[in-house]
């Protein structure tokens, strides 16, 4: 029998919008399908425009903060094609 114990869940962050959260989760999971990550690398803005219908999610994905995160990841030697890939899939 496993001795692993489930992690205690924290309360949700106040002010979040579950509709926006679902749109963002769908976007990041879509990057795992077919050649979507390649298409994202080719033209991130066009990919976001085509795949994301929720205006708030689209704005967040195009935000300066997200672009700045990508910039820092790309600065790592050997990471010239790296992009943040967040998969939201709770293990419970």
Number of C-alpha atoms within 10 A of each C-alpha: 3 4 5 6 6 8 7 6 6 6 6 7 7 6 6 9 10 9 12 17 15 13 18 22 16 15 22 16 15 15 17 13 9 9 10 15 17 13 13 15 13 11 10 15 14 11 16 17 15 10 15 17 13 15 12 16 20 20 13 14 19 15 11 11 11 12 15 11 12 15 15 11 16 16 11 10 7 8 11 11 9 14 17 13 13 12 15 13 8 5 5 5
